[in-house]
């Protein structure tokens, strides 16, 4: 519609929208895959037709209405084995991820405060990082016997050491920020600073660590299952793969597609989905910290760790700027 002659254009008061980070198609697919696998694990008792080790039919039976994937050489339902294997593998990955992430966070945050404890944690992490993981797992399974609990403890022990250094460096960076200095100038306690400022900034980092540890634990368990070191009582993706590859005529027909295919594809999909969602969390944490170094540190690269380990003057931050800005913030109450 034409504007009348002599009319003055009034600028719009609407605030222009800023495009958000969004979720791309691969990341959305990864989220759907994770949700589907978690749903299968939660509803395993409903989706499975038989008990985990129940004989459902003749050995190597072909698929049918009652047996969607057929049976293995012992007559066990392959569909039920995959369903319960999903529950076991995800339970193992989540347990290792929680324990490892909690240990790395506790050691990294505690070592960022005192130099004495930092030396102790650094020496212990170097000792743990120097031990070959796979050989330690094989030795543990040989001594204690293949069990899910022993595997969770062994993987958790091996999975926290290196990442504790990343948490320590990132914690030290957060403690040097202006708002933290202002809070301390106003009398904030270390616990309050940790809960209010440090932990929210470390949340994307810890979430990424958890996802990557879940991926690593599931892959290691599948590897141990192929060599026959998985828990024989509880079916998992690794134990199903181990029993499949131990069958001498696996590739003689199409039985390998129904037997080894579902767990192998599940491991691949879980690895891809955890990586995609972890990269999303790393990118979100980098944008939240306001620089590219934060995003790089969340990926666990040692170049970013060395960059974050430099002092404020080495990263282009003038010496004394934190104290000057915190004094001004404290005067205006901006904490």
C-alpha positions in Angstrom: 0.0 0.0 0.0 1.4 3.4 -1.0 2.3 5.9 1.7 0.5 9.3 1.6 2.4 12.3 0.4 4.2 14.0 3.2 4.1 11.1 5.6 7.2 10.4 7.6 8.4 6.8 7.9 8.5 5.7 11.5 11.2 3.1 12.2 9.8 -0.2 13.5 10.2 -0.9 17.2 10.6 -4.6 16.7 13.8 -6.1 17.8 15.5 -8.0 15.0 15.8 -11.7 15.8 19.2 -13.2 16.1 19.5 -16.6 14.7 20.1 -19.2 17.3 22.6 -22.1 17.1 20.0 -24.5 16.0 20.3 -28.3 15.5 21.3 -29.6 12.1 19.8 -32.7 10.5 22.7 -35.1 11.4 22.6 -34.0 15.1 18.8 -34.4 15.1 19.2 -37.9 13.7 21.8 -38.6 16.4 19.4 -37.5 19.1 16.7 -39.7 17.7 19.1 -42.7 17.6 20.1 -42.2 21.2 16.4 -41.8 22.2 15.5 -45.0 20.4 18.3 -47.0 21.9 17.4 -45.7 25.4 13.8 -46.6 24.8 14.7 -50.1 23.7 16.8 -50.5 26.9 14.0 -49.2 29.2 11.3 -51.3 27.5 13.4 -54.5 27.1 11.0 -56.6 29.2 8.1 -55.5 27.0 9.8 -55.7 23.6 11.6 -59.0 24.1 9.6 -62.2 23.3 11.7 -64.5 25.5 14.0 -64.4 28.5 17.7 -63.6 27.7 18.9 -67.2 27.8 15.7 -69.1 27.1 15.6 -71.7 24.3 13.0 -70.4 21.8 13.3 -72.9 19.0 15.6 -75.2 17.0 19.2 -74.1 16.4 19.7 -71.6 13.6 16.0 -71.2 12.9 15.0 -68.8 10.1 13.1 -65.7 10.9 9.3 -65.9 11.4 6.4 -64.2 13.1 7.4 -65.6 16.5 11.2 -65.2 15.9 11.9 -61.9 14.1 15.7 -62.6 13.7 15.7 -66.4 14.1 17.8 -68.2 16.6 21.5 -68.8 17.3 23.3 -72.2 17.4 21.8 -72.8 20.9 18.2 -72.0 19.9 18.1 -68.7 21.7 16.0 -65.9 20.2 18.3 -63.4 18.5 15.8 -60.6 18.8 15.6 -61.0 22.6 19.3 -61.3 22.9 19.7 -58.0 21.0 17.1 -56.3 23.2 18.6 -57.3 26.5 22.1 -56.7 25.1 21.1 -53.1 24.4 20.0 -52.7 28.0 23.3 -54.2 29.3 25.6 -52.2 27.0 23.9 -48.9 27.7 23.8 -49.6 31.4 27.6 -50.3 31.3 28.3 -47.2 29.3 26.2 -45.0 31.5 27.7 -46.4 34.7 31.3 -45.9 33.4 30.4 -42.5 32.1 28.9 -41.3 35.4 31.7 -42.7 37.6 34.5 -41.5 35.3 33.1 -38.0 34.8 32.5 -37.6 38.5 36.0 -38.7 39.4 37.5 -36.4 36.7 35.4 -33.4 37.8 36.3 -33.9 41.5 40.0 -34.4 40.9 40.2 -31.5 38.4 38.3 -29.0 40.5 40.1 -29.9 43.7 43.5 -29.8 42.0 42.8 -26.3 40.6 42.6 -24.8 44.1 45.8 -26.0 45.9 49.3 -26.6 44.4 50.0 -29.5 46.7 46.9 -31.5 45.7 47.5 -30.5 42.1 50.9 -32.2 42.2 49.4 -35.4 43.8 46.6 -35.5 41.2 49.0 -34.9 38.4 51.4 -37.6 39.5 48.5 -40.1 39.9 47.0 -39.2 36.5 50.3 -39.7 34.8 50.6 -43.1 36.4 47.1 -44.1 35.3 47.6 -42.7 31.8 50.8 -44.7 31.4 49.1 -48.1 32.0 47.9 -49.8 28.7 44.1 -49.9 29.0 43.4 -53.0 27.1 46.1 -55.1 28.8 44.8 -53.9 32.2 41.3 -54.9 31.3 42.4 -58.4 30.1 44.4 -58.9 33.3 41.4 -57.8 35.4 39.0 -60.1 33.6 41.5 -63.0 33.9 41.9 -62.5 37.7 38.3 -61.6 38.7 36.4 -63.5 35.9 34.2 -61.9 33.3 31.6 -59.8 35.1 29.8 -56.6 34.5 30.8 -55.0 37.8 34.5 -55.7 37.5 34.4 -54.3 33.9 32.7 -51.1 35.1 35.2 -50.5 37.9 38.2 -51.2 35.6 36.9 -48.9 32.8 36.1 -46.2 35.3 39.5 -46.4 36.8 41.2 -46.0 33.4 38.8 -43.3 32.0 39.1 -40.3 34.3 42.8 -39.6 34.6 43.5 -37.7 31.3 40.3 -35.7 31.4 41.0 -34.5 35.0 43.8 -32.3 33.5 41.3 -30.7 31.1 38.9 -30.0 34.0 41.7 -28.5 36.1 42.8 -26.2 33.3 39.3 -25.1 32.5 38.5 -24.5 36.2 41.5 -22.3 36.6 40.4 -20.3 33.6 36.9 -19.8 35.0 38.4 -18.7 38.4 40.3 -15.9 36.7 37.2 -14.3 35.1 36.0 -10.9 36.1 32.7 -11.9 37.6 34.4 -14.5 39.8 36.8 -11.9 41.1 33.9 -9.6 41.8 32.1 -12.2 43.7 35.1 -13.0 45.8 35.6 -9.2 46.5 32.0 -9.1 47.8 32.7 -12.0 50.2 31.4 -15.0 48.3 32.6 -18.3 49.7 34.5 -20.8 47.5 31.6 -23.2 47.7 29.2 -20.5 46.4 31.6 -19.5 43.6 32.0 -23.1 42.6 28.2 -23.8 42.6 27.2 -20.5 41.1 29.9 -19.8 38.5 32.3 -22.7 37.9 30.0 -25.7 37.6 27.6 -24.0 35.1 30.5 -23.2 32.9 31.9 -26.7 33.2 28.5 -28.4 32.5 29.0 -28.6 28.6 32.5 -29.9 29.2 31.3 -32.6 31.6 28.4 -33.6 29.4 30.7 -34.0 26.4 33.0 -36.1 28.6 30.1 -38.3 29.7 29.0 -39.0 26.1 32.4 -39.7 24.8 33.1 -42.1 27.7 29.8 -43.9 27.0 30.9 -44.4 23.5 34.4 -45.6 24.5 33.1 -48.0 27.2 30.6 -49.6 24.8 33.3 -50.1 22.1 35.7 -51.6 24.6 33.1 -54.0 26.0 32.3 -55.1 22.4 36.0 -55.7 21.8 36.3 -57.8 24.9 33.2 -59.7 24.0 34.6 -60.6 20.6 37.7 -62.2 22.3 35.5 -64.0 24.8 36.0 -61.8 27.9 32.4 -60.5 28.3 30.0 -61.4 31.1 28.5 -64.9 30.1 25.4 -64.4 32.4 24.1 -61.1 31.1 23.8 -60.7 27.3 25.4 -57.6 25.8 26.3 -56.5 22.3 29.8 -57.8 23.0 28.7 -61.2 24.1 26.4 -61.6 21.1 29.2 -60.6 18.8 31.5 -63.0 20.6 29.1 -66.0 20.3 28.5 -65.1 16.6 32.2 -65.0 15.7 32.9 -68.2 17.5 30.5 -70.0 15.2 32.6 -71.6 12.5 29.9 -71.4 9.8 28.9 -67.8 10.5 29.6 -66.6 6.9 28.4 -69.7 5.1 24.9 -68.2 4.6 23.0 -65.1 5.7 23.0 -66.0 9.4 25.7 -63.5 10.0 23.4 -60.7 8.9 20.8 -61.6 11.6 23.3 -62.7 14.3 26.2 -60.3 14.2 24.5 -57.5 12.2 22.2 -55.9 14.8 24.8 -55.6 17.6 27.5 -54.4 15.2 25.2 -51.8 13.7 24.1 -50.7 17.2 27.7 -50.1 18.3 28.3 -48.1 15.1 25.1 -46.0 15.6 25.8 -45.4 19.2 29.4 -44.3 18.5 28.2 -41.9 15.8 25.3 -40.5 17.8 27.4 -39.9 20.9 30.1 -38.1 18.8 27.5 -35.9 17.1 25.7 -34.9 20.3 29.1 -34.4 22.0 30.2 -32.0 19.3 26.9 -30.1 19.7 27.5 -29.8 23.4 31.1 -28.7 22.8 30.0 -26.0 20.3 27.3 -24.8 22.7 29.9 -24.6 25.5 32.3 -22.7 23.3 29.7 -20.1 22.3 28.7 -19.8 26.0 32.3 -19.1 27.0 32.5 -16.5 24.3 35.7 -17.6 22.5 37.0 -20.3 20.2 39.3 -21.6 22.9 36.3 -22.8 25.0 34.9 -24.8 22.1 38.3 -26.3 21.4 38.9 -27.2 25.1 35.6 -29.0 25.2 36.7 -31.4 22.5 39.6 -32.5 24.7 42.4 -31.4 22.4 45.8 -31.0 24.0 46.5 -27.9 22.0 43.6 -26.2 23.6 44.7 -27.4 27.0 48.1 -25.9 26.5 46.5 -22.7 25.4 44.2 -22.6 28.4 47.1 -23.4 30.7 48.9 -20.1 29.8 48.6 -17.2 32.2 46.3 -14.1 31.5 49.2 -12.1 30.0 50.1 -14.9 27.7 46.5 -15.0 26.3 46.4 -11.3 25.6 44.7 -10.3 28.8 46.5 -7.3 30.5 47.8 -7.9 33.9 45.7 -6.3 36.6 42.6 -6.0 34.4 40.7 -8.5 36.5 41.3 -6.5 39.7 40.4 -3.2 38.1 37.2 -4.5 36.5 36.1 -6.4 39.6 36.4 -3.3 41.7 34.2 -1.4 39.3 31.7 -4.3 39.2 31.7 -4.5 43.0 30.9 -0.7 43.2 27.9 -1.1 40.9 26.8 -4.4 42.5 27.2 -6.4 39.2 28.0 -9.8 40.7 
